[in-house]
Amino acid sequence: MRRNIEPIDIVLMLSKIAVLVLSFNLTVQLFSYSLKAADITDYSFGNRNVYWKFVLGLNSSTNGGIFQ
Amino acid sequence: MFRIFSGINKKVQTLFFVLFGVIFFLLAVVNAKRIDGNYYNYAILYLVAVIFFSYLILKIKNKWLFLIGLSVLAMALRSVWIFFADTQPVSDFSLLNKAANLILEGKYSEVKAIDYFNVWVYQLGFSVYCAVLYVVFGSNILVVKIFNAILSTGIVMIVYFITAKIFNEKAARISSFLYAIYLQSVIFNSLLTNQIISAFFIYLGILIIAYGKGWFWYLLSGISIAVGHIMRPEGSFALYMIAISIVAYNILNSPKKGKCSV
């Protein structure tokens, strides 16, 4: 019953992941674009302060506060 | 090499789930102790009650009767809480609410002036969702709370169907029951939080993958997880985990004919 993976399985597997990631990314990009098109924000959808949570947030001298 | 993996797979799986359950249970007890030393004693009573009711729900013969009963119970618990706990949004939550109202009134330039949204642009997703709800039902935070309760009940159902597919009926009943009465999943509904709708859509994506077969279902799942990601940026984590599980599943399990292959 058991068999090793054939090349076709790998292609199928990777194509499933690719479809998943592509549709995910397209939807997020579409939302980002429509936010900008509607003039609600000037920036792309995402985090513009990537150091916040783990680098600045854990820094005890900022006391966990925003904009200090 | 893959054969050896398949052999130890079952044991590792069981060990993993047991350890996972024990660790999370201990964490819950530790947290309960930290929050209030007195209520800690009730945890044992709670545990006995949970085990007793978990046993009782397995005795229900009709699957659909159980599902309807569970959704009524979950919805009732959540409705009682959101009407009982009159929480007003503060800090981040009030900012999100303020932005939703500004979007509703079309004052986009004022949203742009808020630094919070210029730094954390992803928070706008939830504000837009709130604004849409406000357009339909009127500007009232109770609307968002009621939708939280509905979506949270939806998560209970999703937990049931995912578990029923991946494990079995018994595990599905117990896990969905546990989620329905889990304190955090009840009391979060009164917050103006993006976590519930985000979790709903991410779990919906996983449900679609668990039941669907072709690539079209992966497309739908990607869209669903993206909606969850727009509400709260946790979808990309789910994406990594799904990708890793697909690879691991294909390596560890040889898919048998007629069985669901993820």
Interface residues (C-beta under 8 A of the other chain):
Chain A: M1 R2 R3 N4 I5 D9 I10 M13 S15 K16 I17 V19 L20 V21 L22 S23 F24 N25 L26 T27 V28 F31 L35 A38 D39 I40 T41 D42 Y43 S44 F45 G46 N47 R48 N49 W52 I66 F67
Chain B: F2 R3 S6 I103 Y108 V111 K112 D115 Y116 F117 N118 V119 W120 V121 Y122 L124 G125 V128 W215 Y218 L219 L220 S221 G222 I223 I225 A226 V227 H229 I230 P233 G235 S236 L239 I242 A243 I246 V247 N250 I251 S254 K256
